[in-house]
Amino acid sequence: MALGKVSVNNLNLGQGAVTEIERYFLFIGPGPKTSPKNIGKLITLNTDSDLDAALGVGVSDLKTQITAARLNGGDRWACVAAPIGAEGDWQTALEKSQQQGFSVEAVVITQPVVKGDELSAMHDAAVSLSNVYGRRVFVMAATASPTPLQTWAEYLLDQKAITADLAAPRVLAVPQLHGNDLGVLAGRLANAAVSIADSPMRVATGAVLGLGSVPVDKDSIPLPSSIRAELDKARLSVSQTYPDYPGVYWGDGNLLDTPASDYQVIEYLRLADKAARLVRPLLIRRVADRRLNNTPNSMAVNINALMAPLRRMAKSVKFAGEVFPGEIESPKDGDIVLVWKSKTAVEAYIKLKPHNCPKDLTANIALDLSNDDSE
């Protein structure tokens, strides 16, 4: 004999949203030498924060870059700041931020580097975060401003030596030509009004805000556009202007990757990292779940589930007769493939396709000098 039993269970199908960390940056740098505040601590900031109260009333490069980032970051800008002492190091502050659970998209290190080994160490730290914590970040680093004793040719030579023969695909280096270039670019990349799929070069984003004064070399020659072009060739990220067009804009967000790599500009790395962050929790939920198996139905169901975040990234909006494209092109059949390596190991191959984006535009104009005999 038996007694009847009824149970009702709530099933968690893993259909919720993943917390978005894109556009949330960690700034690390020495605090003010006079009246420093919160040295060795992690401070959350937004557009309403009093930077003097949070970082100290004195002047510091950290506060200068954060001020520029906030100005360019829009009304939803926010960040984490890690003021360090004059003898402090960014590695300790970065590790502390991870131990305290701060997930960020980028780490902005304001102390200028003087040699490539420092950039290599930053790249190694970014890779380590992925290996240890499963967190993907890119690093934005500053290189030095020109000194009053240098010509532009001498400055260019020093800057090119920093990135020569360097492979650091998770590092973006910014010469501090105007004193706050790093912060300006960090804010531009963090602006919620702009897609992470957009290059900082995008003119429709608007001119950069609050960029410092135009520098001059020891001969009092203002920064020439040719120097910017050569710095860009050296894979450094610099501002730019267009003759007879008002405003200062930006060039590519160059990553220190190798020639022919897929990740030479920041927007491509950001897209891949975002997709990885969205897919990773879905894979974690499937650990030892026999609903993922090699039967045709299971393979189809799970491929469809892994494709869902890509569809969200690809979603476009049509407004006022204009289409605002998604971050990537819509995924199609075959863009995700599951391969069983053994009875217990499966690999997912996922393809993202960024939209075409014009960065080099040319107009060819011809005259029509034919005789119109229609009259």
C-alpha positions in Angstrom: 0.0 0.0 0.0 1.1 3.6 -0.5 0.1 7.1 0.3 -0.2 9.8 -2.4 2.5 12.4 -2.6 2.6 15.7 -4.5 5.7 17.9 -4.9 6.2 21.1 -6.8 9.8 22.1 -7.6 11.0 25.4 -9.1 13.3 24.6 -12.0 16.2 27.0 -12.7 16.8 26.9 -16.5 19.6 29.5 -16.4 17.7 32.0 -18.5 18.6 35.1 -16.5 20.8 38.0 -17.4 24.6 38.0 -16.7 25.9 41.1 -14.8 27.5 43.4 -17.3 30.9 44.7 -16.4 31.7 46.4 -19.7 32.7 50.1 -19.4 33.6 49.6 -15.7 37.3 50.4 -15.3 39.8 50.2 -12.4 42.3 53.1 -12.2 45.5 52.5 -10.3 48.1 55.2 -9.7 50.0 57.3 -7.1 47.8 59.6 -5.1 48.7 63.2 -4.3 52.0 63.8 -2.5 50.4 66.4 -0.3 47.3 65.4 1.7 46.8 62.0 0.2 43.6 60.1 0.9 42.7 56.4 1.0 46.1 55.2 0.0 46.0 51.4 -0.4 42.2 51.3 -0.5 39.7 50.7 -3.2 37.3 53.6 -3.8 34.2 53.5 -6.0 33.5 56.7 -7.9 30.8 58.0 -10.2 29.8 61.3 -11.8 28.7 62.7 -8.4 31.9 61.9 -6.5 34.0 64.5 -4.8 37.5 63.6 -6.1 39.2 65.8 -3.5 37.5 64.0 -0.7 38.1 60.6 -2.2 41.7 61.0 -3.5 43.1 64.1 -1.7 43.1 67.8 -2.4 46.6 67.7 -3.9 47.5 67.3 -7.6 48.1 63.7 -8.8 48.2 62.0 -12.1 45.6 59.5 -10.9 43.1 62.3 -10.2 44.0 64.1 -13.5 43.2 60.9 -15.5 40.0 60.1 -13.6 38.8 63.7 -14.0 39.3 63.4 -17.8 37.6 60.0 -17.9 34.6 61.3 -16.0 34.2 64.2 -18.3 34.3 61.9 -21.4 32.4 59.0 -19.8 28.9 60.3 -20.0 26.2 60.4 -17.3 26.5 56.7 -16.4 30.2 56.7 -15.9 31.6 54.9 -12.8 34.9 53.4 -11.9 37.0 51.9 -9.1 40.1 53.9 -8.0 43.1 52.4 -6.2 45.4 55.2 -5.0 48.9 53.9 -4.2 51.8 55.5 -2.4 54.9 56.8 -4.2 56.7 53.5 -3.5 53.6 51.4 -4.1 53.1 49.1 -7.1 50.2 48.5 -9.3 50.4 44.7 -9.1 49.6 44.7 -5.4 46.6 47.0 -5.9 45.4 44.9 -8.8 45.5 41.7 -6.8 43.8 43.3 -3.9 40.9 44.4 -6.2 40.5 40.9 -7.4 40.5 39.4 -3.9 37.8 41.8 -3.0 35.7 40.7 -6.0 35.9 43.8 -8.3 35.2 42.6 -11.8 36.2 45.3 -14.3 36.6 45.4 -18.1 39.8 47.4 -18.1 42.7 48.3 -15.7 44.0 51.8 -16.2 47.5 52.3 -14.9 48.4 56.0 -14.7 52.1 55.8 -13.8 53.9 56.3 -17.2 56.0 53.4 -18.3 59.5 53.9 -19.8 60.3 50.5 -21.3 58.6 47.6 -22.9 59.2 45.2 -20.1 56.7 47.1 -18.0 54.1 46.7 -20.7 54.9 43.0 -20.9 54.3 42.7 -17.1 50.9 44.3 -17.5 50.0 41.9 -20.2 51.1 38.9 -18.1 49.0 40.3 -15.2 45.9 40.5 -17.5 46.4 36.9 -18.6 46.9 35.8 -15.0 43.5 37.2 -14.0 41.9 35.1 -16.7 43.7 32.0 -15.6 43.1 32.5 -11.8 39.8 34.3 -11.6 38.2 33.7 -15.0 38.1 37.5 -15.5 39.0 39.0 -18.8 40.5 42.5 -18.8 42.6 44.7 -21.0 45.2 47.1 -19.6 45.5 50.8 -20.6 49.0 52.1 -19.9 50.5 55.6 -20.1 53.8 56.5 -21.6 55.6 59.6 -20.8 54.9 63.2 -21.9 57.5 65.0 -24.0 60.0 66.9 -21.9 61.0 70.5 -22.4 64.5 69.3 -23.4 63.3 67.1 -26.3 62.7 67.7 -29.9 59.8 65.9 -31.5 62.2 63.6 -33.3 63.9 62.7 -30.0 60.5 62.1 -28.3 59.4 59.9 -31.2 62.5 57.8 -31.0 62.0 57.2 -27.3 58.4 56.2 -27.7 59.0 53.8 -30.6 61.7 52.0 -28.5 59.1 51.2 -25.8 56.8 49.2 -28.2 59.5 47.8 -30.5 59.3 44.0 -30.9 56.7 43.8 -28.2 53.8 41.4 -28.2 51.2 42.3 -25.6 47.8 41.9 -27.1 45.9 42.9 -24.0 47.7 46.2 -23.5 46.8 49.5 -25.1 49.5 52.2 -24.6 48.7 56.0 -24.7 51.4 58.7 -24.8 50.6 61.5 -22.4 51.0 64.2 -25.1 48.5 66.6 -23.5 49.0 65.3 -20.0 45.6 63.6 -19.7 45.3 61.6 -22.9 45.0 58.3 -21.0 42.0 59.5 -19.0 40.3 61.0 -22.1 40.5 57.7 -24.0 39.4 55.7 -20.9 36.3 57.9 -20.6 35.6 57.6 -24.4 35.7 53.8 -24.2 33.5 53.8 -21.1 30.7 56.0 -22.4 27.5 54.1 -22.3 26.1 56.1 -25.2 28.5 54.3 -27.5 28.7 50.6 -28.3 31.7 48.6 -27.2 31.8 47.6 -30.9 32.6 51.2 -31.9 36.2 52.4 -32.4 37.3 55.4 -30.4 38.0 56.8 -33.8 34.2 57.2 -34.4 33.7 60.9 -35.2 29.9 60.7 -34.6 30.7 60.0 -31.0 31.8 63.7 -30.8 35.0 65.5 -30.1 37.0 64.6 -27.0 36.4 66.7 -24.0 38.9 68.4 -21.7 42.1 67.3 -23.5 45.1 69.2 -22.2 46.9 72.0 -24.0 48.8 71.4 -27.2 52.3 70.4 -26.3 55.5 72.0 -27.8 59.0 70.6 -28.0 62.2 72.4 -26.9 62.1 74.4 -30.1 58.6 75.6 -29.3 57.1 73.7 -32.2 53.5 72.6 -31.6 52.7 68.9 -31.9 52.8 68.1 -35.6 50.3 65.7 -37.1 53.2 63.7 -38.6 54.4 62.8 -35.1 50.9 61.5 -34.2 50.9 59.5 -37.4 54.3 57.9 -36.5 53.2 57.2 -33.0 50.1 55.4 -34.4 52.4 53.3 -36.6 54.3 52.3 -33.5 51.0 51.0 -32.2 50.5 53.8 -29.7 47.0 55.3 -29.4 46.8 59.0 -30.0 44.3 61.8 -30.6 43.9 63.3 -34.1 42.4 66.3 -35.9 40.9 66.8 -39.4 42.0 70.0 -41.2 39.2 72.5 -41.5 36.9 70.3 -39.3 36.4 71.6 -35.7 37.3 69.5 -32.7 39.9 66.9 -31.6 39.0 63.3 -32.1 40.8 60.0 -31.6 42.6 57.4 -33.7 42.4 53.7 -33.4 42.7 52.1 -30.0 45.8 50.1 -30.9 46.6 46.9 -29.1 50.2 45.8 -28.9 49.5 42.6 -30.8 51.5 41.0 -33.6 51.1 41.7 -37.3 48.2 39.8 -39.0 46.6 39.2 -35.6 42.8 39.4 -35.2 43.1 41.7 -32.2 45.0 44.7 -33.3 42.3 47.2 -32.3 40.4 47.4 -29.0 36.9 47.0 -30.4 37.6 43.5 -31.6 39.0 42.4 -28.3 36.1 43.9 -26.4 33.6 42.0 -28.5 35.4 38.7 -28.0 35.7 39.3 -24.3 32.0 40.2 -23.9 30.9 37.1 -25.7 33.3 35.0 -23.4 31.8 36.6 -20.3 28.2 35.7 -21.5 29.0 32.2 -22.5 31.1 31.2 -19.5 28.2 31.0 -17.0 26.2 28.9 -19.5 29.1 26.4 -19.7 29.5 26.4 -15.9 25.8 25.5 -15.5 26.3 22.5 -17.8 29.1 20.9 -15.8 28.2 17.2 -15.2 24.7 17.8 -16.5 23.7 14.8 -18.7 21.2 17.0 -20.5 24.2 18.0 -22.5 25.1 14.8 -24.4 25.9 13.8 -27.9 22.4 12.9 -29.0 21.2 15.1 -31.9 18.4 16.7 -29.9 20.7 17.6 -27.0 23.3 19.0 -29.4 20.7 21.2 -31.1 19.2 22.4 -27.8 22.6 23.3 -26.3 23.9 25.0 -29.4 20.7 27.1 -29.5 21.3 28.0 -25.8 24.9 29.1 -26.4 23.8 31.1 -29.4 21.3 33.1 -27.3 23.8 35.7 -26.0 25.2 36.2 -29.5 21.7 36.9 -30.8 21.3 39.6 -28.0 24.6 41.1 -29.1 23.5 41.2 -32.7 20.1 42.9 -32.0 19.7 46.1 -34.0 17.2 48.9 -33.6 15.4 50.8 -36.3 14.4 54.4 -35.4 13.3 57.3 -37.5 14.1 55.4 -40.7 17.7 54.6 -39.6 19.0 51.3 -38.5 21.4 51.2 -35.5 23.3 48.0 -35.8 24.0 45.5 -33.0 27.4 44.8 -31.8 28.0 41.9 -34.2 26.3 40.4 -37.2 23.5 38.0 -36.5 24.8 34.5 -35.9 23.8 31.8 -38.3 23.9 28.0 -38.5 27.4 26.7 -38.1 28.7 29.6 -36.1 28.7 27.4 -33.0 30.0 23.8 -33.1 30.2 21.4 -30.2 32.9 18.7 -30.4 33.1 15.8 -28.0 36.7 15.1 -27.2 35.9 12.2 -25.0 33.0 10.8 -22.9 33.4 13.7 -20.5 35.1 16.5 -22.4 33.3 18.8 -24.8 34.7 21.8 -26.7 32.6 24.7 -28.1 33.8 26.6 -31.1 32.1 30.0 -31.4 32.4 32.5 -34.3 31.6 36.2 -34.0 31.5 38.5 -37.0 31.9 42.2 -36.4 30.2 44.6 -38.8 32.3 46.4 -41.5 33.4 49.8 -40.3 34.8 52.6 -42.6 38.0 54.1 -41.3 39.6 55.1 -44.6 37.2 56.9 -46.9 37.9 58.3 -50.3 35.6 60.2 -52.7 36.4 60.3 -56.4 35.0 63.3 -58.2 34.6 63.6 -62.0 33.3 66.4 -64.2 30.6 65.8 -66.7 31.6 68.1 -69.6 29.3 66.6 -72.2 27.1 68.9 -74.3 23.5 68.7 -73.3 21.5 68.8 -76.6 18.2 68.1 -75.0 17.1 71.7 -75.3 
